[in-house]
């Protein structure tokens, strides 16, 4: 079965903007800094040269040092659709860095 949230293309655009295309044809771009902070394991991503090393691994985006992201969250960011669990919103991309509820 085709996973609609599988990422099939990634491009680094200007600065910390990423273009993503999913296996269901949905695509779009977002500014990484609008959703994520450079803390902990994400600290290396603050360096543009390291950030530019993004690739696709197992249907999601990844960087060296085993940095990767849940494709469902990235899909939510691109489509602006909320993520629900047990009928409650757990991720609202309209809230940027405060998206996790």
Buried (B, 14 or more C-beta within 10 A) or exposed (E): EEEEBBBEEBEBEEEBBBBBBBBBEBBBEBBBBEBBEBEEEBEBBBEEEBBEBBEBEEBBBBBEEEBBBEBBBBBBBBBEBBBEEEEEEBBBBEEBEEBEE
